[in-house]
């Protein structure tokens, strides 16, 4: 079943920790999990609590450069704008995938079902988690092609080791990062009762 990020959070698929695997482990020592897989080691930089860290001294400069005073973030919380993903078993059939940026993409075949959900906007991201391997396969600008797919780039992430991609390599995010880990989920945002604005109080990528 395909899920969007908001669906996953609401259904408890993306959680602070896997109840079975983390039984008896204090909450402070549990990392996020997805379909029974850790989403990178607990000590990984993406899992570090940054809520109490000081604001970058150039924060106001960055916001001014982006024109933040007159712009609003466009949330991708499900529906036609959400980032879908699908969880498959290890015996999911592998299919060929060709890449425009082949020199910065892990070669196929990829465990993509023929009906793999593809993001419904111009980025056309596809994300598949192989549950029994705890690996995520992500592609950018994805289209069906013959018995497989074609995409601009493809990346494979090991959720257990958290190993980074080679320096300078692209990914679905164009930043070399795992998209499913750094996307903001609907239940990660808070809306003030006195203001229509929404605040997200954890690390994001733009």
N, C-alpha and C positions, 0 to 999 in steps of 0.2 A: 504494500500500500504506500502510495506517495504521500508525503506530508510536507506542509510548509513549516517554516520555523515557528510561527505562532501556534500551529496545530500541535507541534511536538511539545512545546512548552506546556500548553494547556492539558495535553494528554499525559504529561509526566515522563515523556520519552527523554527529553533533555533535563537532567536533574543535577543537583549538587553532588550526589554520590549514589552509587548503586547499592540499594539496601542489602542485597544478598552478599555481594562481594565485600561490603564495608561493615558488615555486622560487627558490633563491638568496637568499631573505630570511632573516636571522637569526631564530631562534625568538622572541627577545625583542621583535621588531618585528611579529610575526604576531598578529592578533586571532582570536577564535573564528569559525568558519564553519559554515554549515548548508546542505547541498545546493549547495555552490559559491557561496553568498552570504555576505558578511561579516555578522556579527551585531553591527551598529553599528560605527562607526569605532574604530580602535584607541585613540584619545585620549578616547573617550566614558567618562563616569564609571563606567558599568557594567563597563567593561573594565579599570579601574584595579586594580592589585594592592594590597590593603589588609591583607595578612597581617602586615606589620611595623608597621602604624600603631597608635598607643596606644589602649587601651580607653577608651571614653567614661567620664568620671568618675562618671556617674550610672548606669552599667551595673547595679550591684547593686540600685539603687532600682527600675529597670525590671523586673528579674527578680523582685524581691519583690512588686511590684504585680501581676504576672502569676501569682503563686503557683508560680514555677518549681520550688521545692523539692519539690512534690508532683505535678507534671505532666510528661508526656513528649510530645515532638513526634510527630505522626502522619505518617510518611513516605508520599509518593505515588510509589512506585517501581514502576510497571507494575501489571499485573493489574487487578482491578476498581477499584483506587483510583488508578491512574496517569493522567497527562494525555496523551491521545493527540493526534497531529497527522498531517496528510497533506500531501504535496508534490504540486503540480499544475503543468502547463505553462501558459503565458500564454493559450493558446486554450481553457482550461477554460470551459465555459459559465457565464455569470453568471445568478444567480437572484435574485428579489426577497426582501428581508428587511425585516420591520417591527420596530420597537423600542419598548419601553415608555419608555425614556429617550431619545427621539429627538433632543432638543436637545443631548445630549452624545454622540451617536453619528454616525459617518460613514455617510451614507445608502448603501443598496444601489444596484445589485445586487452580490452577493458571489460569488466563484468557488467556491461550495460544491457538491461532488458531492451527488447525492441520498442517497448512503450515507456522507456525511461522518461520521467517528467523533466521538462525543459522550462526554464524560467521564461515567463510570458512577457518579455520585453526585449529590447535590442541587444542586451548582453547574452541572452540565451545560455545561461549557466546550467550545467547538469552536475549533480552530486550523488554519488552512490557510496554507501558504507557496506563493506563486506564484513558482516557481523562476526564470523568465526575467525577472521584474520585481523580484525580491528584496524583495517586500512580504509582510507577514504580516497576515492577517485573523483577528481573534479575536472571539468572541461569548460572552455569559454567559446562562445559563438558556435554552438553545437547544432549540427544538422544530420539527419539520417542520410546515409549514402550506401546504396547497395545492401550488402548483408551486415553492414556496420554503421559507422558514423564518421563524420569529418568535423574538425573543430580548429580554432585558431591555436589553442594550446591545451595541454593536459598535464595534470600533476597528481602524484600519488603521495599520500601522507600516512606515515605509521603513527597511530595514536598512542601506542605503548611507549615507543622510544622518544617520540617528539622530535626526531631528527630534522633539522632545517634543510631546505633546498639549497643547492649550490649558490654561492653569492652571485647576484646579478640575474638569476633565473626568474622568469615570469611565472605566473600562476593564474588561476581564474580571477583573482583579485588584481592582477598585474603588479602585485607587491611581493610575490613569493610566499604569501601567507595562506593558511588554511581558511577558506571562506566560512565554513560552517562554524568554526570556533569564534570568529571575530564579528559575526553578524549580531546585530542587536535584536533581541526578542521582545515581543509585545509586553511580557510580564517583567521585563527589566527596566521599564520606563514608569515614571510616576507623573501624574497630572495633579496640579494643585487644585484644591476646591475653590480657590478664589481667582484662579487664572487659567485660561485655556492652554497656556504653554505647557510643554512636556519636558521633563528633565530625565536624562539618562546618566546614571551615576556609576558607570564603569567604563573600562577601556573600549574604544571604538577605533575604526579605521575609516578614513575618508578617501 
